[in-house]
Amino acid sequence: MHAIRKNNGNNKKPNFLLKYLKPSLLYLKEFSETTTLHGIRHIGLSNRHLIEVIVWVLCEVIAIYGAYNLIRNSWTRYNENPTVITVQKDYRYWYLQFPSATFCYVDPVDTNLAKIYIERKWRVSSGEKFDYYMDFVKKVANTTYENLDSMAPYVNNTELKYIDIMDLILKVHADPQYIMTLFSSDFKNITFLPVLTEMGICYTFNGKITNYLTPESKIRVENNSLTPSCNFLNALCYGRVENLPRIIKYYVHYPKEVPDIQDKYYSVFENMERDTTFTFWEMTSASGLRRLKPSQRQCRFMDEPMDSTIPVYSYNTCRMICRRKLALEKCGCTPHFYPYPGKMKVCDVKGLYCLSFHKTLLMSLEHDGTPINCNCLMQCEEVKLFLDKNSERTWSYPVPWDIRFRWAVDKYSKTRLRRDVIYSFEDLLVSLGGTASFFLGCSVLSFVEIGYYVTLRLYWFVNRKAEG
């Protein structure tokens, strides 16, 4: 009995060799004799000495390792650094989109509208209670990150708990009144339109991205498709606004951008005119840039939003999204001055007061001096504006009362930058093919051949052996 068991144990090894190892070696031998990969054939030939086989195996390993390293470098370059910044000099043919201007009322509350709102909401028209509600309405309408602590006196008032803050602001906000003059009468139909910013409801002229940031959280459709633009041959490219009814602050920016809470602004007071002129730095992009992913080119186009909360992209809207997420994380709600709240809870008075304890973090997007990672990429096409001149003029009686401002571009840059694709997908294919050909002597059909041998050919080989 013991002898029989011993013999059975010794038979397992030959059976395994016959059933699996021998067919596998035969299949590999067939592959080595027919493949177009250089050097593999010498490994499988039966008339080769063991030393020759070992030498060819080492050569193949070294070749594959070298090809792998170069292919990995090419792939890394394509994914991380496929673009280049070039300088252009043909300035006589350039057209600059005329910069946008956004103005915000320093005190946006129309007293008459506020009075009507208070009478309808709380049924009071005079007295201390009326003054209390008027003060509340004015503070809410002026709420930004800078003055969130002004909500402190109203936190414990249960009557104000369920107030729709955005609805309140829309009903008491003063209408825009002005006279607009532009350098060309071809664009006389373009006007200032309302936009929701971190400074509240403001009004933007010639804004492209601001059409997506309306107070009603709806995309505005432009009636005028013309875009004011300036050329080197223009003597002056300017816009002037006058007959404004109240004190304002205004921002000048790229039409595909929106003002940020930390951007520089210019104040205009009663009986005052401010004149600001700008120089600029422009970045354009090649048409092939859109074929790359944002992570490859390290920039985004306007129609490539970060997420579904704001359906458009700019550097400042990305920072707005980042602040909104921080606010949601810190206090469980988002401020009312962000559009498209969706399912996110909009802050009530208590929520706004909670945010006041984090306003430094929210405004600076820094924690203990360390920037918060918002993953905000620059825009692929942008114009940076730099103040050149900032002059103001004031007057008194008998000159009529007025508030005016003017912005202009009167110096044109003779150079601009352009994002170009220096290493495209086609260049990657050429590099991969050249590397594989140099180290392994193969082509595209060689890789098709390998796929064939590990799929279809292997399937039929196994079936044939099973039938035999």
BAKOLDREN-111464 format. One record per residue (C-alpha): residue number from 1; residue in three letters; x, y, z. Coordinates in steps of 0.5 Angstrom, whole numbers, plus 500, padded with zeros to 3 digits. Layout:
<num=NUM	residu=ala	east=X	north=Y	up=Z>
...
// end
This chain:
<num=1	residu=met	east=500	north=500	up=500>
<num=2	residu=his	east=506	north=505	up=502>
<num=3	residu=ala	east=509	north=503	up=495>
<num=4	residu=ile	east=503	north=505	up=491>
<num=5	residu=arg	east=502	north=511	up=495>
<num=6	residu=lys	east=509	north=513	up=493>
<num=7	residu=asn	east=508	north=512	up=486>
<num=8	residu=asn	east=502	north=516	up=485>
<num=9	residu=gly	east=506	north=522	up=488>
<num=10	residu=asn	east=511	north=521	up=483>
<num=11	residu=asn	east=506	north=521	up=478>
<num=12	residu=lys	east=503	north=528	up=479>
<num=13	residu=lys	east=510	north=532	up=477>
<num=14	residu=pro	east=510	north=529	up=470>
<num=15	residu=asn	east=502	north=530	up=469>
<num=16	residu=phe	east=503	north=537	up=470>
<num=17	residu=leu	east=509	north=538	up=465>
<num=18	residu=leu	east=505	north=534	up=460>
<num=19	residu=lys	east=498	north=538	up=461>
<num=20	residu=tyr	east=500	north=545	up=462>
<num=21	residu=leu	east=508	north=547	up=462>
<num=22	residu=lys	east=509	north=543	up=455>
<num=23	residu=pro	east=503	north=546	up=451>
<num=24	residu=ser	east=505	north=553	up=454>
<num=25	residu=leu	east=513	north=552	up=452>
<num=26	residu=leu	east=510	north=550	up=445>
<num=27	residu=tyr	east=506	north=556	up=445>
<num=28	residu=leu	east=511	north=561	up=447>
<num=29	residu=lys	east=516	north=558	up=442>
<num=30	residu=glu	east=511	north=559	up=436>
<num=31	residu=phe	east=510	north=566	up=438>
<num=32	residu=ser	east=518	north=567	up=438>
<num=33	residu=glu	east=519	north=564	up=431>
<num=34	residu=thr	east=513	north=568	up=428>
<num=35	residu=thr	east=513	north=575	up=432>
<num=36	residu=thr	east=516	north=581	up=429>
<num=37	residu=leu	east=519	north=584	up=435>
<num=38	residu=his	east=527	north=584	up=434>
<num=39	residu=gly	east=531	north=579	up=438>
<num=40	residu=ile	east=525	north=575	up=441>
<num=41	residu=arg	east=526	north=570	up=435>
<num=42	residu=his	east=533	north=568	up=438>
<num=43	residu=ile	east=530	north=566	up=445>
<num=44	residu=gly	east=525	north=561	up=442>
<num=45	residu=leu	east=530	north=557	up=437>
<num=46	residu=ser	east=531	north=550	up=439>
<num=47	residu=asn	east=538	north=550	up=436>
<num=48	residu=arg	east=541	north=556	up=441>
<num=49	residu=his	east=545	north=554	up=446>
<num=50	residu=leu	east=543	north=556	up=453>
<num=51	residu=ile	east=548	north=561	up=454>
<num=52	residu=glu	east=546	north=564	up=447>
<num=53	residu=val	east=539	north=564	up=450>
<num=54	residu=ile	east=541	north=568	up=457>
<num=55	residu=val	east=545	north=573	up=453>
<num=56	residu=trp	east=538	north=575	up=448>
<num=57	residu=val	east=534	north=575	up=455>
<num=58	residu=leu	east=538	north=580	up=458>
<num=59	residu=cys	east=539	north=584	up=451>
<num=60	residu=glu	east=531	north=584	up=451>
<num=61	residu=val	east=530	north=586	up=458>
<num=62	residu=ile	east=535	north=592	up=458>
<num=63	residu=ala	east=531	north=594	up=451>
<num=64	residu=ile	east=525	north=594	up=455>
<num=65	residu=tyr	east=527	north=597	up=461>
<num=66	residu=gly	east=530	north=603	up=456>
<num=67	residu=ala	east=524	north=603	up=452>
<num=68	residu=tyr	east=520	north=604	up=458>
<num=69	residu=asn	east=524	north=609	up=461>
<num=70	residu=leu	east=523	north=614	up=455>
<num=71	residu=ile	east=516	north=612	up=454>
<num=72	residu=arg	east=514	north=614	up=461>
<num=73	residu=asn	east=518	north=621	up=460>
<num=74	residu=ser	east=514	north=622	up=454>
<num=75	residu=trp	east=508	north=621	up=457>
<num=76	residu=thr	east=510	north=625	up=463>
<num=77	residu=arg	east=511	north=631	up=459>
<num=78	residu=tyr	east=505	north=630	up=455>
<num=79	residu=asn	east=501	north=630	up=461>
<num=80	residu=glu	east=505	north=636	up=465>
<num=81	residu=asn	east=508	north=640	up=460>
<num=82	residu=pro	east=505	north=640	up=453>
<num=83	residu=thr	east=505	north=648	up=452>
<num=84	residu=val	east=509	north=653	up=451>
<num=85	residu=ile	east=508	north=661	up=452>
<num=86	residu=thr	east=511	north=665	up=446>
<num=87	residu=val	east=511	north=672	up=445>
<num=88	residu=gln	east=508	north=676	up=439>
<num=89	residu=lys	east=510	north=682	up=436>
<num=90	residu=asp	east=505	north=684	up=430>
<num=91	residu=tyr	east=501	north=689	up=434>
<num=92	residu=arg	east=498	north=693	up=429>
<num=93	residu=tyr	east=493	north=687	up=427>
<num=94	residu=trp	east=491	north=686	up=434>
<num=95	residu=tyr	east=484	north=688	up=437>
<num=96	residu=leu	east=483	north=689	up=445>
<num=97	residu=gln	east=476	north=687	up=448>
<num=98	residu=phe	east=474	north=694	up=451>
<num=99	residu=pro	east=475	north=693	up=459>
<num=100	residu=ser	east=469	north=692	up=463>
<num=101	residu=ala	east=467	north=697	up=468>
<num=102	residu=thr	east=462	north=694	up=474>
<num=103	residu=phe	east=460	north=700	up=479>
<num=104	residu=cys	east=456	north=698	up=486>
<num=105	residu=tyr	east=452	north=703	up=490>
<num=106	residu=val	east=456	north=705	up=497>
<num=107	residu=asp	east=449	north=705	up=500>
<num=108	residu=pro	east=444	north=701	up=495>
<num=109	residu=val	east=438	north=702	up=499>
<num=110	residu=asp	east=432	north=706	up=496>
<num=111	residu=thr	east=429	north=709	up=502>
<num=112	residu=asn	east=422	north=709	up=499>
<num=113	residu=leu	east=422	north=702	up=497>
<num=114	residu=ala	east=425	north=700	up=504>
<num=115	residu=lys	east=419	north=704	up=507>
<num=116	residu=ile	east=414	north=700	up=503>
<num=117	residu=tyr	east=417	north=693	up=504>
<num=118	residu=ile	east=417	north=695	up=512>
<num=119	residu=glu	east=410	north=697	up=512>
<num=120	residu=arg	east=408	north=690	up=508>
<num=121	residu=lys	east=412	north=686	up=512>
<num=122	residu=trp	east=411	north=688	up=519>
<num=123	residu=arg	east=405	north=693	up=518>
<num=124	residu=val	east=409	north=699	up=521>
<num=125	residu=ser	east=410	north=706	up=518>
<num=126	residu=ser	east=413	north=710	up=524>
<num=127	residu=gly	east=416	north=710	up=531>
<num=128	residu=glu	east=422	north=706	up=534>
<num=129	residu=lys	east=420	north=699	up=531>
<num=130	residu=phe	east=420	north=702	up=524>
<num=131	residu=asp	east=427	north=705	up=525>
<num=132	residu=tyr	east=429	north=698	up=528>
<num=133	residu=tyr	east=427	north=695	up=521>
<num=134	residu=met	east=429	north=700	up=517>
<num=135	residu=asp	east=436	north=700	up=520>
<num=136	residu=phe	east=436	north=692	up=519>
<num=137	residu=val	east=434	north=693	up=512>
<num=138	residu=lys	east=440	north=698	up=510>
<num=139	residu=lys	east=445	north=693	up=514>
<num=140	residu=val	east=442	north=687	up=510>
<num=141	residu=ala	east=442	north=690	up=504>
<num=142	residu=asn	east=450	north=693	up=505>
<num=143	residu=thr	east=452	north=686	up=507>
<num=144	residu=thr	east=459	north=683	up=505>
<num=145	residu=tyr	east=464	north=679	up=508>
<num=146	residu=glu	east=467	north=686	up=511>
<num=147	residu=asn	east=461	north=687	up=515>
<num=148	residu=leu	east=458	north=681	up=517>
<num=149	residu=asp	east=458	north=683	up=524>
<num=150	residu=ser	east=453	north=688	up=523>
<num=151	residu=met	east=448	north=682	up=524>
<num=152	residu=ala	east=450	north=682	up=531>
<num=153	residu=pro	east=444	north=686	up=534>
<num=154	residu=tyr	east=439	north=682	up=530>
<num=155	residu=val	east=441	north=674	up=532>
<num=156	residu=asn	east=436	north=673	up=537>
<num=157	residu=asn	east=430	north=676	up=534>
<num=158	residu=thr	east=425	north=671	up=532>
<num=159	residu=glu	east=421	north=675	up=527>
<num=160	residu=leu	east=427	north=676	up=523>
<num=161	residu=lys	east=429	north=668	up=523>
<num=162	residu=tyr	east=425	north=666	up=516>
<num=163	residu=ile	east=427	north=673	up=512>
<num=164	residu=asp	east=428	north=671	up=505>
<num=165	residu=ile	east=435	north=676	up=505>
<num=166	residu=met	east=435	north=676	up=497>
<num=167	residu=asp	east=428	north=677	up=496>
<num=168	residu=leu	east=429	north=683	up=501>
<num=169	residu=ile	east=435	north=686	up=497>
<num=170	residu=leu	east=432	north=686	up=491>
<num=171	residu=lys	east=425	north=689	up=493>
<num=172	residu=val	east=429	north=695	up=496>
<num=173	residu=his	east=435	north=696	up=492>
<num=174	residu=ala	east=435	north=702	up=488>
<num=175	residu=asp	east=435	north=702	up=480>
<num=176	residu=pro	east=441	north=704	up=476>
<num=177	residu=gln	east=440	north=711	up=473>
<num=178	residu=tyr	east=446	north=714	up=469>
<num=179	residu=ile	east=448	north=717	up=462>
<num=180	residu=met	east=453	north=713	up=458>
<num=181	residu=thr	east=458	north=715	up=453>
<num=182	residu=leu	east=462	north=710	up=449>
<num=183	residu=phe	east=468	north=712	up=444>
<num=184	residu=ser	east=464	north=709	up=438>
<num=185	residu=ser	east=456	north=710	up=437>
<num=186	residu=asp	east=456	north=703	up=434>
<num=187	residu=phe	east=455	north=700	up=441>
<num=188	residu=lys	east=450	north=705	up=444>
<num=189	residu=asn	east=445	north=699	up=445>
<num=190	residu=ile	east=450	north=696	up=450>
<num=191	residu=thr	east=448	north=698	up=457>
<num=192	residu=phe	east=450	north=696	up=465>
<num=193	residu=leu	east=446	north=690	up=467>
<num=194	residu=pro	east=445	north=687	up=474>
<num=195	residu=val	east=450	north=682	up=477>
<num=196	residu=leu	east=451	north=679	up=483>
<num=197	residu=thr	east=458	north=679	up=486>
<num=198	residu=glu	east=461	north=679	up=493>
<num=199	residu=met	east=460	north=686	up=494>
<num=200	residu=gly	east=452	north=685	up=493>
<num=201	residu=ile	east=448	north=687	up=487>
<num=202	residu=cys	east=452	north=691	up=482>
<num=203	residu=tyr	east=452	north=693	up=475>
<num=204	residu=thr	east=457	north=691	up=469>
<num=205	residu=phe	east=458	north=694	up=462>
<num=206	residu=asn	east=460	north=690	up=457>
<num=207	residu=gly	east=461	north=683	up=461>
<num=208	residu=lys	east=461	north=677	up=458>
<num=209	residu=ile	east=461	north=672	up=464>
<num=210	residu=thr	east=457	north=677	up=468>
<num=211	residu=asn	east=451	north=674	up=464>
<num=212	residu=tyr	east=451	north=668	up=468>
<num=213	residu=leu	east=451	north=671	up=475>
<num=214	residu=thr	east=445	north=675	up=475>
<num=215	residu=pro	east=441	north=676	up=482>
<num=216	residu=glu	east=435	north=672	up=479>
<num=217	residu=ser	east=440	north=666	up=478>
<num=218	residu=lys	east=438	north=665	up=471>
<num=219	residu=ile	east=443	north=666	up=465>
<num=220	residu=arg	east=442	north=672	up=461>
<num=221	residu=val	east=441	north=672	up=453>
<num=222	residu=glu	east=445	north=678	up=450>
<num=223	residu=asn	east=441	north=682	up=445>
<num=224	residu=asn	east=447	north=685	up=442>
<num=225	residu=ser	east=452	north=680	up=440>
<num=226	residu=leu	east=457	north=686	up=438>
<num=227	residu=thr	east=463	north=687	up=443>
<num=228	residu=pro	east=467	north=693	up=443>
<num=229	residu=ser	east=474	north=693	up=441>
<num=230	residu=cys	east=480	north=697	up=441>
<num=231	residu=asn	east=486	north=697	up=436>
<num=232	residu=phe	east=493	north=701	up=436>
<num=233	residu=leu	east=490	north=706	up=431>
<num=234	residu=asn	east=484	north=708	up=435>
<num=235	residu=ala	east=486	north=715	up=438>
<num=236	residu=leu	east=483	north=713	up=445>
<num=237	residu=cys	east=478	north=708	up=447>
<num=238	residu=tyr	east=474	north=710	up=453>
<num=239	residu=gly	east=467	north=710	up=457>
<num=240	residu=arg	east=464	north=715	up=461>
<num=241	residu=val	east=458	north=715	up=466>
<num=242	residu=glu	east=455	north=721	up=469>
<num=243	residu=asn	east=449	north=723	up=472>
<num=244	residu=leu	east=449	north=718	up=477>
<num=245	residu=pro	east=444	north=719	up=483>
<num=246	residu=arg	east=449	north=716	up=489>
<num=247	residu=ile	east=456	north=715	up=491>
<num=248	residu=ile	east=459	north=709	up=488>
<num=249	residu=lys	east=465	north=705	up=487>
<num=250	residu=tyr	east=467	north=702	up=481>
<num=251	residu=tyr	east=472	north=696	up=478>
<num=252	residu=val	east=475	north=696	up=471>
<num=253	residu=his	east=476	north=688	up=469>
<num=254	residu=tyr	east=477	north=684	up=463>
<num=255	residu=pro	east=470	north=682	up=460>
<num=256	residu=lys	east=470	north=675	up=462>
<num=257	residu=glu	east=472	north=676	up=469>
<num=258	residu=val	east=468	north=679	up=475>
<num=259	residu=pro	east=470	north=683	up=481>
<num=260	residu=asp	east=473	north=680	up=487>
<num=261	residu=ile	east=472	north=682	up=494>
<num=262	residu=gln	east=479	north=684	up=495>
<num=263	residu=asp	east=480	north=687	up=488>
<num=264	residu=lys	east=482	north=694	up=488>
<num=265	residu=tyr	east=476	north=699	up=487>
<num=266	residu=tyr	east=475	north=707	up=485>
<num=267	residu=ser	east=471	north=711	up=489>
<num=268	residu=val	east=467	north=717	up=486>
<num=269	residu=phe	east=463	north=722	up=491>
<num=270	residu=glu	east=458	north=727	up=490>
<num=271	residu=asn	east=460	north=733	up=486>
<num=272	residu=met	east=466	north=729	up=483>
<num=273	residu=glu	east=469	north=726	up=477>
<num=274	residu=arg	east=474	north=720	up=477>
<num=275	residu=asp	east=478	north=719	up=471>
<num=276	residu=thr	east=482	north=712	up=470>
<num=277	residu=thr	east=486	north=710	up=465>
<num=278	residu=phe	east=490	north=703	up=464>
<num=279	residu=thr	east=495	north=699	up=461>
<num=280	residu=phe	east=494	north=692	up=459>
<num=281	residu=trp	east=498	north=685	up=459>
<num=282	residu=glu	east=494	north=680	up=454>
<num=283	residu=met	east=494	north=673	up=454>
<num=284	residu=thr	east=491	north=669	up=448>
<num=285	residu=ser	east=491	north=662	up=446>
<num=286	residu=ala	east=492	north=657	up=440>
<num=287	residu=ser	east=486	north=653	up=437>
<num=288	residu=gly	east=489	north=647	up=439>
<num=289	residu=leu	east=490	north=648	up=446>
<num=290	residu=arg	east=482	north=646	up=447>
<num=291	residu=arg	east=485	north=639	up=445>
<num=292	residu=leu	east=488	north=638	up=452>
<num=293	residu=lys	east=485	north=637	up=459>
<num=294	residu=pro	east=486	north=643	up=464>
<num=295	residu=ser	east=491	north=639	up=468>
<num=296	residu=gln	east=495	north=639	up=462>
<num=297	residu=arg	east=495	north=646	up=460>
<num=298	residu=gln	east=494	north=649	up=467>
<num=299	residu=cys	east=489	north=654	up=465>
<num=300	residu=arg	east=481	north=654	up=463>
<num=301	residu=phe	east=477	north=657	up=458>
<num=302	residu=met	east=470	north=661	up=460>
<num=303	residu=asp	east=466	north=655	up=458>
<num=304	residu=glu	east=469	north=650	up=463>
<num=305	residu=pro	east=466	north=651	up=469>
<num=306	residu=met	east=469	north=648	up=476>
<num=307	residu=asp	east=463	north=644	up=478>
<num=308	residu=ser	east=455	north=645	up=477>
<num=309	residu=thr	east=454	north=651	up=482>
<num=310	residu=ile	east=456	north=656	up=477>
<num=311	residu=pro	east=456	north=654	up=470>
<num=312	residu=val	east=462	north=659	up=468>
<num=313	residu=tyr	east=469	north=659	up=469>
<num=314	residu=ser	east=474	north=665	up=471>
<num=315	residu=tyr	east=479	north=665	up=476>
<num=316	residu=asn	east=475	north=670	up=481>
<num=317	residu=thr	east=469	north=665	up=480>
<num=318	residu=cys	east=473	north=659	up=482>
<num=319	residu=arg	east=475	north=663	up=488>
<num=320	residu=met	east=468	north=665	up=490>
<num=321	residu=ile	east=466	north=657	up=489>
<num=322	residu=cys	east=472	north=656	up=494>
<num=323	residu=arg	east=469	north=661	up=499>
<num=324	residu=arg	east=462	north=658	up=498>
<num=325	residu=lys	east=465	north=651	up=500>
<num=326	residu=leu	east=468	north=654	up=506>
<num=327	residu=ala	east=462	north=658	up=509>
<num=328	residu=leu	east=458	north=651	up=508>
<num=329	residu=glu	east=464	north=648	up=512>
<num=330	residu=lys	east=464	north=653	up=517>
<num=331	residu=cys	east=457	north=655	up=519>
<num=332	residu=gly	east=453	north=650	up=515>
<num=333	residu=cys	east=450	north=655	up=510>
<num=334	residu=thr	east=452	north=660	up=504>
<num=335	residu=pro	east=452	north=667	up=504>
<num=336	residu=his	east=446	north=670	up=499>
<num=337	residu=phe	east=450	north=674	up=495>
<num=338	residu=tyr	east=452	north=667	up=491>
<num=339	residu=pro	east=448	north=665	up=485>
<num=340	residu=tyr	east=445	north=658	up=484>
<num=341	residu=pro	east=445	north=656	up=491>
<num=342	residu=gly	east=441	north=649	up=489>
<num=343	residu=lys	east=440	north=645	up=495>
<num=344	residu=met	east=445	north=649	up=499>
<num=345	residu=lys	east=442	north=652	up=505>
<num=346	residu=val	east=442	north=660	up=504>
<num=347	residu=cys	east=444	north=663	up=511>
<num=348	residu=asp	east=439	north=667	up=515>
<num=349	residu=val	east=441	north=673	up=520>
<num=350	residu=lys	east=444	north=668	up=525>
<num=351	residu=gly	east=448	north=664	up=519>
<num=352	residu=leu	east=451	north=671	up=517>
<num=353	residu=tyr	east=453	north=672	up=524>
<num=354	residu=cys	east=456	north=666	up=524>
<num=355	residu=leu	east=460	north=667	up=518>
<num=356	residu=ser	east=463	north=674	up=521>
<num=357	residu=phe	east=468	north=670	up=526>
<num=358	residu=his	east=471	north=667	up=520>
<num=359	residu=lys	east=471	north=673	up=515>
<num=360	residu=thr	east=479	north=674	up=515>
<num=361	residu=leu	east=479	north=666	up=513>
<num=362	residu=leu	east=474	north=667	up=507>
<num=363	residu=met	east=476	north=674	up=505>
<num=364	residu=ser	east=484	north=672	up=504>
<num=365	residu=leu	east=483	north=664	up=503>
<num=366	residu=glu	east=489	north=663	up=508>
<num=367	residu=his	east=489	north=659	up=514>
<num=368	residu=asp	east=495	north=662	up=519>
<num=369	residu=gly	east=499	north=665	up=513>
<num=370	residu=thr	east=498	north=658	up=508>
<num=371	residu=pro	east=494	north=659	up=502>
<num=372	residu=ile	east=488	north=654	up=502>
<num=373	residu=asn	east=488	north=650	up=496>
<num=374	residu=cys	east=482	north=652	up=492>
<num=375	residu=asn	east=485	north=649	up=485>
<num=376	residu=cys	east=484	north=655	up=481>
<num=377	residu=leu	east=487	north=655	up=475>
<num=378	residu=met	east=488	north=662	up=471>
<num=379	residu=gln	east=484	north=663	up=465>
<num=380	residu=cys	east=487	north=661	up=458>
<num=381	residu=glu	east=485	north=667	up=455>
<num=382	residu=glu	east=485	north=674	up=459>
<num=383	residu=val	east=487	north=681	up=460>
<num=384	residu=lys	east=491	north=684	up=466>
<num=385	residu=leu	east=489	north=691	up=467>
<num=386	residu=phe	east=494	north=696	up=470>
<num=387	residu=leu	east=493	north=703	up=473>
<num=388	residu=asp	east=496	north=708	up=469>
<num=389	residu=lys	east=493	north=715	up=471>
<num=390	residu=asn	east=488	north=716	up=476>
<num=391	residu=ser	east=486	north=723	up=477>
<num=392	residu=glu	east=480	north=726	up=480>
<num=393	residu=arg	east=476	north=733	up=480>
<num=394	residu=thr	east=471	north=736	up=484>
<num=395	residu=trp	east=467	north=742	up=484>
<num=396	residu=ser	east=462	north=746	up=488>
<num=397	residu=tyr	east=456	north=751	up=486>
<num=398	residu=pro	east=454	north=754	up=481>
<num=399	residu=val	east=456	north=747	up=477>
<num=400	residu=pro	east=450	north=742	up=477>
<num=401	residu=trp	east=451	north=737	up=482>
<num=402	residu=asp	east=453	north=730	up=479>
<num=403	residu=ile	east=457	north=724	up=480>
<num=404	residu=arg	east=462	north=722	up=474>
<num=405	residu=phe	east=467	north=717	up=472>
<num=406	residu=arg	east=471	north=715	up=466>
<num=407	residu=trp	east=475	north=709	up=464>
<num=408	residu=ala	east=480	north=708	up=458>
<num=409	residu=val	east=486	north=705	up=455>
<num=410	residu=asp	east=490	north=710	up=451>
<num=411	residu=lys	east=497	north=706	up=451>
<num=412	residu=tyr	east=497	north=700	up=447>
<num=413	residu=ser	east=502	north=694	up=448>
<num=414	residu=lys	east=507	north=692	up=443>
<num=415	residu=thr	east=508	north=685	up=445>
<num=416	residu=arg	east=503	north=680	up=448>
<num=417	residu=leu	east=503	north=673	up=450>
<num=418	residu=arg	east=500	north=666	up=447>
<num=419	residu=arg	east=499	north=659	up=450>
<num=420	residu=asp	east=502	north=654	up=444>
<num=421	residu=val	east=502	north=647	up=444>
<num=422	residu=ile	east=509	north=645	up=443>
<num=423	residu=tyr	east=508	north=637	up=445>
<num=424	residu=ser	east=501	north=635	up=442>
<num=425	residu=phe	east=498	north=628	up=442>
<num=426	residu=glu	east=501	north=627	up=435>
<num=427	residu=asp	east=508	north=628	up=437>
<num=428	residu=leu	east=507	north=623	up=443>
<num=429	residu=leu	east=505	north=618	up=438>
<num=430	residu=val	east=511	north=619	up=434>
<num=431	residu=ser	east=515	north=619	up=440>
<num=432	residu=leu	east=512	north=613	up=443>
<num=433	residu=gly	east=513	north=610	up=436>
<num=434	residu=gly	east=520	north=612	up=435>
<num=435	residu=thr	east=522	north=609	up=442>
<num=436	residu=ala	east=519	north=603	up=441>
<num=437	residu=ser	east=522	north=602	up=434>
<num=438	residu=phe	east=529	north=604	up=436>
<num=439	residu=phe	east=529	north=599	up=442>
<num=440	residu=leu	east=525	north=593	up=440>
<num=441	residu=gly	east=525	north=594	up=432>
<num=442	residu=cys	east=517	north=594	up=433>
<num=443	residu=ser	east=511	north=598	up=429>
<num=444	residu=val	east=504	north=599	up=431>
<num=445	residu=leu	east=502	north=592	up=428>
<num=446	residu=ser	east=507	north=589	up=433>
<num=447	residu=phe	east=503	north=591	up=438>
<num=448	residu=val	east=497	north=588	up=435>
<num=449	residu=glu	east=500	north=582	up=434>
<num=450	residu=ile	east=502	north=581	up=441>
<num=451	residu=gly	east=494	north=583	up=443>
<num=452	residu=tyr	east=493	north=577	up=437>
<num=453	residu=tyr	east=497	north=572	up=441>
<num=454	residu=val	east=494	north=573	up=448>
<num=455	residu=thr	east=487	north=573	up=446>
<num=456	residu=leu	east=484	north=570	up=439>
<num=457	residu=arg	east=490	north=566	up=438>
<num=458	residu=leu	east=491	north=563	up=445>
<num=459	residu=tyr	east=483	north=562	up=445>
<num=460	residu=trp	east=484	north=557	up=439>
<num=461	residu=phe	east=490	north=554	up=441>
<num=462	residu=val	east=487	north=552	up=448>
<num=463	residu=asn	east=481	north=549	up=444>
<num=464	residu=arg	east=485	north=545	up=439>
<num=465	residu=lys	east=489	north=542	up=445>
<num=466	residu=ala	east=483	north=541	up=449>
<num=467	residu=glu	east=479	north=537	up=442>
<num=468	residu=gly	east=486	north=533	up=441>
// end
